[in-house]
Amino acid sequence: MTSTSVGMRCPECAKQKTKVRTVATLTGTPQLTYALIAINVAVFIATAAAGGGTSGTSGSVYQNGALFGPLVADGEWWRIITAGFLHAGLLHIAFNMYFLYFLGTLLEPAIGKLRFGIIYFVSMIGGSFGALLLSPDAVTVGASGAVFGSMGAAILALRARGIDPMQSGLGITLLLNLGITFVIPGISIGGHLGGLFAGGLIGYLMFEVAERRGLPNRVVVGASVGFGVALAIVCVLIAQSAAPQF
């Protein structure tokens, strides 16, 4: 027998090496999260280079991509998506990218790129839905809707796995950010609440319903994508209904 750090072992067993596995090796790299951060930063740089400066609220990129109800009503429906990649200043993008990194590294490795991507983009559309519903004539930009939706989905994922979101700190984080949403002026309340609604609904479908009932992944993905498309159509209809009629 051979003396080892874990006790006495036979010579053959003592020669065996057990590979150490970390969280990173078990879950993989959150590549989509990194890609989304890179796209947001690249768009911010492009906005600044196109005349927007570090404020991000002027120039051709901003003018052609920001969410604005009357222009959505005129057929510029892509603003429902592109607005989620624009940011009004360095502090705005810094906060959103920090939370995107935090939530993405938590959620994407646990549920996979496909489901995380669906949650993110449907939440982004939900943010546009809320902004158009509450303030269709206001110009809105930012990834906050997608971030709030991802936060809501992450909380539901924790609950479905028997983890108390309040003890994890994620529940407190959501409550604090909701408080900031209503206290600080200039923040899109509709964008935050709309994103939280959409992400929470998709999270409930994925984690509370599908996982517990064993629904096939294709059914969940199809239903989630269908909801996102329907929500985008509703965004256009809201913008058209709010547009001035002559």
Buried (B, 14 or more C-beta within 10 A) or exposed (E): EEEEEEEEBEEEEBEEEEEEEEEEEEBEEBEBBBEBBEEBBEBBEBBBEBEBEEBBBBBEBBBBBBBBBBBBBEEBBEBBBBBBBBBBBEEBBEBBBEBBBBBBBBBBBBBBBBBBBBBBBBBBBBBBBBBBBBBBEBBBBBBBBBBBBBBBBBBBBBBBEEEEBEEBEBBEBBEEBBEEBEEEEEBBBBBBBBBBBBBBBBBBBBBBBBBEEEBEEEEBBEBBBEBBEEBBEBBBEBBBEBBEEE
